[in-house]
Amino acid sequence: MKSIMTHFSDLTKKRIELIIQWIEPESKILYVGCREGFVAEALKVARKVKVTGIDVSRKAVNVFEERTGFKAYCRDVNNGLGLGSDVYDYIFFI
């Protein structure tokens, strides 16, 4: 896990560490504004979670999927999530 977070500021590292403490192992997470997937990657390693990402940026979605191996969607949440009946343990808006 340390190698994942080496390029983060101390504040960002603390924020990610707090999030990791709050999340139950093997949870299912919807991450709105997933960006490039650094938080999802850290959670995947630390808690073995499954994350579905949503971001308005196609580039961010592509990087997220490549970095994490999780599915992400390029969507503007102002127009709805469009995810059907999926159920999540946590929803992130961070």
N, CA, C and O atoms as CSV, one atom per row, in Angstrom:
chain,resi,resn,atom,element,x,y,z
A,1,MET,N,N,0.823,-1.197,0.000
A,1,MET,CA,C,0.000,0.000,0.000
A,1,MET,C,C,0.861,1.252,0.000
A,1,MET,O,O,0.503,2.244,-0.634
A,2,LYS,N,N,1.980,1.224,0.693
A,2,LYS,CA,C,2.841,2.405,0.775
A,2,LYS,C,C,3.246,2.875,-0.613
A,2,LYS,O,O,3.270,4.078,-0.873
A,3,SER,N,N,3.566,1.937,-1.520
A,3,SER,CA,C,4.017,2.328,-2.853
A,3,SER,C,C,2.926,3.051,-3.638
A,3,SER,O,O,3.234,3.898,-4.476
A,4,ILE,N,N,1.679,2.738,-3.387
A,4,ILE,CA,C,0.576,3.405,-4.075
A,4,ILE,C,C,0.512,4.875,-3.659
A,4,ILE,O,O,0.220,5.740,-4.485
A,5,MET,N,N,0.782,5.159,-2.396
A,5,MET,CA,C,0.546,6.497,-1.860
A,5,MET,C,C,1.810,7.354,-1.778
A,5,MET,O,O,1.766,8.426,-1.173
A,6,THR,N,N,2.918,6.932,-2.354
A,6,THR,CA,C,4.161,7.683,-2.218
A,6,THR,C,C,4.112,9.059,-2.866
A,6,THR,O,O,4.808,9.969,-2.413
A,7,HIS,N,N,3.325,9.237,-3.895
A,7,HIS,CA,C,3.299,10.521,-4.598
A,7,HIS,C,C,2.210,11.482,-4.092
A,7,HIS,O,O,2.012,12.544,-4.682
A,8,PHE,N,N,1.511,11.130,-3.024
A,8,PHE,CA,C,0.456,11.984,-2.474
A,8,PHE,C,C,1.009,12.935,-1.420
A,8,PHE,O,O,2.023,12.652,-0.782
A,9,SER,N,N,0.339,14.051,-1.249
A,9,SER,CA,C,0.667,14.957,-0.153
A,9,SER,C,C,0.295,14.283,1.168
A,9,SER,O,O,-0.477,13.324,1.187
A,10,ASP,N,N,0.847,14.788,2.267
A,10,ASP,CA,C,0.528,14.214,3.576
A,10,ASP,C,C,-0.963,14.301,3.873
A,10,ASP,O,O,-1.534,13.367,4.436
A,11,LEU,N,N,-1.601,15.410,3.504
A,11,LEU,CA,C,-3.034,15.578,3.744
A,11,LEU,C,C,-3.847,14.547,2.969
A,11,LEU,O,O,-4.782,13.956,3.510
A,12,THR,N,N,-3.498,14.332,1.717
A,12,THR,CA,C,-4.207,13.340,0.899
A,12,THR,C,C,-4.001,11.938,1.454
A,12,THR,O,O,-4.942,11.144,1.478
A,13,LYS,N,N,-2.803,11.622,1.897
A,13,LYS,CA,C,-2.542,10.310,2.499
A,13,LYS,C,C,-3.423,10.093,3.727
A,13,LYS,O,O,-4.000,9.020,3.900
A,14,LYS,N,N,-3.523,11.101,4.569
A,14,LYS,CA,C,-4.356,10.989,5.774
A,14,LYS,C,C,-5.829,10.793,5.405
A,14,LYS,O,O,-6.531,9.992,6.022
A,15,ARG,N,N,-6.285,11.534,4.393
A,15,ARG,CA,C,-7.677,11.397,3.951
A,15,ARG,C,C,-7.948,9.978,3.454
A,15,ARG,O,O,-8.966,9.384,3.808
A,16,ILE,N,N,-7.052,9.434,2.642
A,16,ILE,CA,C,-7.224,8.084,2.121
A,16,ILE,C,C,-7.174,7.065,3.259
A,16,ILE,O,O,-7.962,6.119,3.275
A,17,GLU,N,N,-6.263,7.246,4.201
A,17,GLU,CA,C,-6.171,6.334,5.338
A,17,GLU,C,C,-7.456,6.345,6.167
A,17,GLU,O,O,-7.891,5.295,6.642
A,18,LEU,N,N,-8.068,7.520,6.346
A,18,LEU,CA,C,-9.348,7.601,7.065
A,18,LEU,C,C,-10.451,6.855,6.320
A,18,LEU,O,O,-11.225,6.110,6.921
A,19,ILE,N,N,-10.516,7.062,5.017
A,19,ILE,CA,C,-11.533,6.385,4.205
A,19,ILE,C,C,-11.363,4.874,4.322
A,19,ILE,O,O,-12.341,4.144,4.482
A,20,ILE,N,N,-10.122,4.408,4.242
A,20,ILE,CA,C,-9.851,2.977,4.342
A,20,ILE,C,C,-10.356,2.424,5.675
A,20,ILE,O,O,-10.916,1.329,5.716
A,21,GLN,N,N,-10.164,3.168,6.759
A,21,GLN,CA,C,-10.628,2.718,8.070
A,21,GLN,C,C,-12.151,2.590,8.132
A,21,GLN,O,O,-12.661,1.713,8.829
A,22,TRP,N,N,-12.873,3.431,7.430
A,22,TRP,CA,C,-14.334,3.445,7.486
A,22,TRP,C,C,-14.986,2.337,6.663
A,22,TRP,O,O,-16.121,1.950,6.941
A,23,ILE,N,N,-14.287,1.825,5.662
A,23,ILE,CA,C,-14.886,0.908,4.691
A,23,ILE,C,C,-14.698,-0.543,5.122
A,23,ILE,O,O,-13.593,-0.967,5.461
A,24,GLU,N,N,-15.783,-1.287,5.102
A,24,GLU,CA,C,-15.730,-2.713,5.418
A,24,GLU,C,C,-15.082,-3.476,4.253
A,24,GLU,O,O,-15.303,-3.135,3.091
A,25,PRO,N,N,-14.289,-4.499,4.561
A,25,PRO,CA,C,-13.691,-5.314,3.497
A,25,PRO,C,C,-14.749,-5.894,2.562
A,25,PRO,O,O,-15.858,-6.230,2.980
A,26,GLU,N,N,-14.380,-6.001,1.301
A,26,GLU,CA,C,-15.186,-6.612,0.239
A,26,GLU,C,C,-16.507,-5.883,-0.008
A,26,GLU,O,O,-17.478,-6.481,-0.471
A,27,SER,N,N,-16.533,-4.602,0.302
A,27,SER,CA,C,-17.729,-3.790,0.052
A,27,SER,C,C,-17.846,-3.450,-1.432
A,27,SER,O,O,-16.890,-3.550,-2.201
A,28,LYS,N,N,-19.047,-3.050,-1.792
A,28,LYS,CA,C,-19.335,-2.597,-3.150
A,28,LYS,C,C,-19.561,-1.083,-3.083
A,28,LYS,O,O,-20.420,-0.609,-2.340
A,29,ILE,N,N,-18.775,-0.326,-3.873
A,29,ILE,CA,C,-18.771,1.132,-3.783
A,29,ILE,C,C,-19.094,1.757,-5.131
A,29,ILE,O,O,-18.578,1.337,-6.166
A,30,LEU,N,N,-19.956,2.766,-5.102
A,30,LEU,CA,C,-20.182,3.631,-6.255
A,30,LEU,C,C,-19.395,4.901,-5.981
A,30,LEU,O,O,-19.619,5.564,-4.968
A,31,TYR,N,N,-18.480,5.245,-6.869
A,31,TYR,CA,C,-17.583,6.384,-6.681
A,31,TYR,C,C,-17.893,7.438,-7.738
A,31,TYR,O,O,-17.441,7.338,-8.879
A,32,VAL,N,N,-18.663,8.439,-7.350
A,32,VAL,CA,C,-19.038,9.534,-8.251
A,32,VAL,C,C,-17.940,10.583,-8.216
A,32,VAL,O,O,-17.588,11.089,-7.150
A,33,GLY,N,N,-17.403,10.908,-9.380
A,33,GLY,CA,C,-16.247,11.795,-9.454
A,33,GLY,C,C,-14.974,11.004,-9.184
A,33,GLY,O,O,-14.097,11.452,-8.446
A,34,CYS,N,N,-14.883,9.827,-9.789
A,34,CYS,CA,C,-13.810,8.871,-9.497
A,34,CYS,C,C,-12.430,9.336,-9.954
A,34,CYS,O,O,-11.416,8.802,-9.506
A,35,ARG,N,N,-12.387,10.310,-10.828
A,35,ARG,CA,C,-11.133,10.823,-11.379
A,35,ARG,C,C,-10.258,9.683,-11.879
A,35,ARG,O,O,-10.759,8.763,-12.526
A,36,GLU,N,N,-8.966,9.727,-11.594
A,36,GLU,CA,C,-8.058,8.714,-12.152
A,36,GLU,C,C,-7.956,7.438,-11.317
A,36,GLU,O,O,-7.192,6.540,-11.667
A,37,GLY,N,N,-8.712,7.340,-10.218
A,37,GLY,CA,C,-8.818,6.084,-9.495
A,37,GLY,C,C,-7.805,5.826,-8.394
A,37,GLY,O,O,-7.648,4.682,-7.967
A,38,PHE,N,N,-7.116,6.852,-7.921
A,38,PHE,CA,C,-6.131,6.626,-6.869
A,38,PHE,C,C,-6.761,6.116,-5.572
A,38,PHE,O,O,-6.231,5.197,-4.948
A,39,VAL,N,N,-7.881,6.702,-5.164
A,39,VAL,CA,C,-8.557,6.261,-3.944
A,39,VAL,C,C,-9.093,4.838,-4.143
A,39,VAL,O,O,-8.964,3.997,-3.253
A,40,ALA,N,N,-9.685,4.574,-5.288
A,40,ALA,CA,C,-10.209,3.232,-5.570
A,40,ALA,C,C,-9.089,2.195,-5.562
A,40,ALA,O,O,-9.274,1.082,-5.070
A,41,GLU,N,N,-7.942,2.557,-6.101
A,41,GLU,CA,C,-6.803,1.639,-6.114
A,41,GLU,C,C,-6.342,1.320,-4.690
A,41,GLU,O,O,-6.071,0.164,-4.366
A,42,ALA,N,N,-6.255,2.339,-3.851
A,42,ALA,CA,C,-5.849,2.135,-2.461
A,42,ALA,C,C,-6.857,1.250,-1.720
A,42,ALA,O,O,-6.467,0.376,-0.945
A,43,LEU,N,N,-8.142,1.477,-1.958
A,43,LEU,CA,C,-9.180,0.664,-1.321
A,43,LEU,C,C,-9.161,-0.778,-1.825
A,43,LEU,O,O,-9.386,-1.715,-1.058
A,44,LYS,N,N,-8.896,-0.943,-3.089
A,44,LYS,CA,C,-8.821,-2.286,-3.669
A,44,LYS,C,C,-7.719,-3.092,-2.976
A,44,LYS,O,O,-7.915,-4.258,-2.631
A,45,VAL,N,N,-6.577,-2.468,-2.779
A,45,VAL,CA,C,-5.447,-3.140,-2.135
A,45,VAL,C,C,-5.722,-3.389,-0.653
A,45,VAL,O,O,-5.493,-4.490,-0.152
A,46,ALA,N,N,-6.215,-2.365,0.045
A,46,ALA,CA,C,-6.373,-2.447,1.508
A,46,ALA,C,C,-7.603,-3.222,1.951
A,46,ALA,O,O,-7.563,-3.918,2.965
A,47,ARG,N,N,-8.712,-3.109,1.196
A,47,ARG,CA,C,-9.981,-3.681,1.651
A,47,ARG,C,C,-10.619,-4.666,0.684
A,47,ARG,O,O,-11.681,-5.220,0.967
A,48,LYS,N,N,-9.974,-4.886,-0.461
A,48,LYS,CA,C,-10.506,-5.824,-1.458
A,48,LYS,C,C,-11.939,-5.489,-1.860
A,48,LYS,O,O,-12.787,-6.371,-1.990
A,49,VAL,N,N,-12.187,-4.207,-2.051
A,49,VAL,CA,C,-13.514,-3.729,-2.447
A,49,VAL,C,C,-13.704,-3.858,-3.947
A,49,VAL,O,O,-12.760,-4.113,-4.694
A,50,LYS,N,N,-14.958,-3.673,-4.373
A,50,LYS,CA,C,-15.298,-3.561,-5.794
A,50,LYS,C,C,-15.891,-2.173,-5.987
A,50,LYS,O,O,-16.816,-1.777,-5.278
A,51,VAL,N,N,-15.352,-1.443,-6.949
A,51,VAL,CA,C,-15.745,-0.052,-7.154
A,51,VAL,C,C,-16.283,0.132,-8.572
A,51,VAL,O,O,-15.697,-0.360,-9.537
A,52,THR,N,N,-17.393,0.839,-8.685
A,52,THR,CA,C,-17.898,1.306,-9.970
A,52,THR,C,C,-17.695,2.811,-9.979
A,52,THR,O,O,-18.153,3.506,-9.071
A,53,GLY,N,N,-17.016,3.316,-10.991
A,53,GLY,CA,C,-16.715,4.736,-11.065
A,53,GLY,C,C,-17.621,5.477,-12.025
A,53,GLY,O,O,-18.109,4.916,-13.006
A,54,ILE,N,N,-17.839,6.748,-11.723
A,54,ILE,CA,C,-18.547,7.663,-12.627
A,54,ILE,C,C,-17.759,8.966,-12.642
A,54,ILE,O,O,-17.392,9.493,-11.592
A,55,ASP,N,N,-17.506,9.477,-13.830
A,55,ASP,CA,C,-16.848,10.768,-13.953
A,55,ASP,C,C,-17.315,11.435,-15.240
A,55,ASP,O,O,-17.687,10.767,-16.204
A,56,VAL,N,N,-17.291,12.736,-15.237
A,56,VAL,CA,C,-17.716,13.493,-16.414
A,56,VAL,C,C,-16.614,13.506,-17.489
A,56,VAL,O,O,-16.886,13.827,-18.646
A,57,SER,N,N,-15.408,13.168,-17.122
A,57,SER,CA,C,-14.267,13.184,-18.036
A,57,SER,C,C,-14.002,11.799,-18.624
A,57,SER,O,O,-13.756,10.845,-17.885
A,58,ARG,N,N,-14.051,11.690,-19.935
A,58,ARG,CA,C,-13.751,10.423,-20.619
A,58,ARG,C,C,-12.313,9.999,-20.317
A,58,ARG,O,O,-12.049,8.817,-20.097
A,59,LYS,N,N,-11.390,10.948,-20.306
A,59,LYS,CA,C,-9.988,10.637,-20.019
A,59,LYS,C,C,-9.844,10.043,-18.613
A,59,LYS,O,O,-9.141,9.050,-18.426
A,60,ALA,N,N,-10.507,10.649,-17.631
A,60,ALA,CA,C,-10.449,10.140,-16.257
A,60,ALA,C,C,-11.021,8.729,-16.182
A,60,ALA,O,O,-10.452,7.869,-15.510
A,61,VAL,N,N,-12.129,8.482,-16.856
A,61,VAL,CA,C,-12.753,7.157,-16.863
A,61,VAL,C,C,-11.786,6.121,-17.437
A,61,VAL,O,O,-11.645,5.028,-16.887
A,62,ASN,N,N,-11.125,6.464,-18.536
A,62,ASN,CA,C,-10.176,5.537,-19.157
A,62,ASN,C,C,-9.011,5.219,-18.223
A,62,ASN,O,O,-8.613,4.061,-18.096
A,63,VAL,N,N,-8.469,6.241,-17.574
A,63,VAL,CA,C,-7.353,6.032,-16.644
A,63,VAL,C,C,-7.822,5.224,-15.440
A,63,VAL,O,O,-7.118,4.320,-14.987
A,64,PHE,N,N,-9.015,5.545,-14.915
A,64,PHE,CA,C,-9.590,4.811,-13.780
A,64,PHE,C,C,-9.670,3.322,-14.100
A,64,PHE,O,O,-9.222,2.488,-13.313
A,65,GLU,N,N,-10.239,2.992,-15.254
A,65,GLU,CA,C,-10.412,1.585,-15.625
A,65,GLU,C,C,-9.062,0.889,-15.795
A,65,GLU,O,O,-8.888,-0.252,-15.366
A,66,GLU,N,N,-8.122,1.571,-16.414
A,66,GLU,CA,C,-6.806,0.980,-16.623
A,66,GLU,C,C,-6.066,0.782,-15.292
A,66,GLU,O,O,-5.446,-0.259,-15.075
A,67,ARG,N,N,-6.132,1.769,-14.414
A,67,ARG,CA,C,-5.422,1.706,-13.137
A,67,ARG,C,C,-6.029,0.662,-12.196
A,67,ARG,O,O,-5.299,-0.072,-11.530
A,68,THR,N,N,-7.364,0.594,-12.140
A,68,THR,CA,C,-8.014,-0.214,-11.106
A,68,THR,C,C,-8.524,-1.564,-11.595
A,68,THR,O,O,-8.651,-2.502,-10.808
A,69,GLY,N,N,-8.812,-1.666,-12.871
A,69,GLY,CA,C,-9.450,-2.875,-13.389
A,69,GLY,C,C,-10.950,-2.892,-13.166
A,69,GLY,O,O,-11.616,-3.876,-13.487
A,70,PHE,N,N,-11.488,-1.804,-12.615
A,70,PHE,CA,C,-12.924,-1.693,-12.373
A,70,PHE,C,C,-13.602,-0.975,-13.538
A,70,PHE,O,O,-12.949,-0.274,-14.310
A,71,LYS,N,N,-14.893,-1.154,-13.655
A,71,LYS,CA,C,-15.705,-0.482,-14.676
A,71,LYS,C,C,-16.027,0.940,-14.228
A,71,LYS,O,O,-16.289,1.195,-13.052
A,72,ALA,N,N,-16.003,1.853,-15.187
A,72,ALA,CA,C,-16.396,3.233,-14.921
A,72,ALA,C,C,-17.215,3.743,-16.100
A,72,ALA,O,O,-17.100,3.244,-17.220
A,73,TYR,N,N,-18.038,4.740,-15.826
A,73,TYR,CA,C,-18.924,5.313,-16.833
A,73,TYR,C,C,-18.674,6.808,-16.949
A,73,TYR,O,O,-18.473,7.496,-15.948
A,74,CYS,N,N,-18.689,7.296,-18.167
A,74,CYS,CA,C,-18.569,8.726,-18.412
A,74,CYS,C,C,-19.986,9.301,-18.431
A,74,CYS,O,O,-20.737,9.117,-19.388
A,75,ARG,N,N,-20.330,10.005,-17.345
A,75,ARG,CA,C,-21.689,10.537,-17.209
A,75,ARG,C,C,-21.660,11.858,-16.464
A,75,ARG,O,O,-20.787,12.108,-15.633
A,76,ASP,N,N,-22.628,12.692,-16.781
A,76,ASP,CA,C,-22.888,13.910,-16.016
A,76,ASP,C,C,-24.002,13.565,-15.045
A,76,ASP,O,O,-25.135,13.340,-15.473
A,77,VAL,N,N,-23.715,13.518,-13.746
A,77,VAL,CA,C,-24.708,13.089,-12.763
A,77,VAL,C,C,-25.892,14.040,-12.678
A,77,VAL,O,O,-26.924,13.690,-12.106
A,78,ASN,N,N,-25.760,15.235,-13.236
A,78,ASN,CA,C,-26.908,16.140,-13.291
A,78,ASN,C,C,-28.004,15.584,-14.186
A,78,ASN,O,O,-29.154,16.015,-14.111
A,79,ASN,N,N,-27.645,14.625,-15.033
A,79,ASN,CA,C,-28.611,13.984,-15.926
A,79,ASN,C,C,-29.006,12.594,-15.434
A,79,ASN,O,O,-29.615,11.826,-16.179
A,80,GLY,N,N,-28.667,12.265,-14.194
A,80,GLY,CA,C,-28.994,10.966,-13.611
A,80,GLY,C,C,-27.828,10.006,-13.681
A,80,GLY,O,O,-26.906,10.188,-14.476
A,81,LEU,N,N,-27.871,8.983,-12.847
A,81,LEU,CA,C,-26.776,8.010,-12.801
A,81,LEU,C,C,-26.906,6.931,-13.865
A,81,LEU,O,O,-25.903,6.459,-14.400
A,82,GLY,N,N,-28.132,6.541,-14.173
A,82,GLY,CA,C,-28.358,5.549,-15.220
A,82,GLY,C,C,-27.717,4.202,-14.937
A,82,GLY,O,O,-27.193,3.572,-15.856
A,83,LEU,N,N,-27.745,3.745,-13.698
A,83,LEU,CA,C,-27.102,2.484,-13.343
A,83,LEU,C,C,-28.085,1.356,-13.073
A,83,LEU,O,O,-27.689,0.285,-12.613
A,84,GLY,N,N,-29.334,1.581,-13.348
A,84,GLY,CA,C,-30.311,0.517,-13.146
A,84,GLY,C,C,-30.545,0.221,-11.679
A,84,GLY,O,O,-30.648,1.133,-10.859
A,85,SER,N,N,-30.629,-1.054,-11.355
A,85,SER,CA,C,-30.999,-1.465,-10.000
A,85,SER,C,C,-29.806,-1.935,-9.162
A,85,SER,O,O,-29.990,-2.636,-8.167
A,86,ASP,N,N,-28.593,-1.557,-9.551
A,86,ASP,CA,C,-27.418,-1.954,-8.771
A,86,ASP,C,C,-27.531,-1.442,-7.340
A,86,ASP,O,O,-28.077,-0.366,-7.097
A,87,VAL,N,N,-27.013,-2.218,-6.402
A,87,VAL,CA,C,-27.026,-1.867,-4.982
A,87,VAL,C,C,-25.582,-1.722,-4.511
A,87,VAL,O,O,-24.724,-2.537,-4.852
A,88,TYR,N,N,-25.322,-0.676,-3.724
A,88,TYR,CA,C,-23.970,-0.395,-3.234
A,88,TYR,C,C,-23.985,-0.267,-1.717
A,88,TYR,O,O,-24.976,0.155,-1.120
A,89,ASP,N,N,-22.869,-0.640,-1.112
A,89,ASP,CA,C,-22.705,-0.477,0.333
A,89,ASP,C,C,-22.345,0.963,0.689
A,89,ASP,O,O,-22.723,1.468,1.746
A,90,TYR,N,N,-21.606,1.615,-0.212
A,90,TYR,CA,C,-21.167,2.999,-0.003
A,90,TYR,C,C,-21.269,3.752,-1.321
A,90,TYR,O,O,-21.112,3.179,-2.399
A,91,ILE,N,N,-21.538,5.054,-1.209
A,91,ILE,CA,C,-21.498,5.946,-2.364
A,91,ILE,C,C,-20.574,7.089,-1.994
A,91,ILE,O,O,-20.794,7.776,-0.996
A,92,PHE,N,N,-19.536,7.295,-2.800
A,92,PHE,CA,C,-18.581,8.376,-2.566
A,92,PHE,C,C,-18.883,9.557,-3.468
A,92,PHE,O,O,-19.149,9.393,-4.659
A,93,PHE,N,N,-18.839,10.725,-2.903
A,93,PHE,CA,C,-18.845,11.989,-3.635
A,93,PHE,C,C,-17.692,12.797,-3.059
A,93,PHE,O,O,-17.909,13.764,-2.329
A,94,ILE,N,N,-16.461,12.400,-3.387
A,94,ILE,CA,C,-15.303,13.076,-2.810
A,94,ILE,C,C,-14.375,13.601,-3.885
A,94,ILE,O,O,-13.346,14.200,-3.573
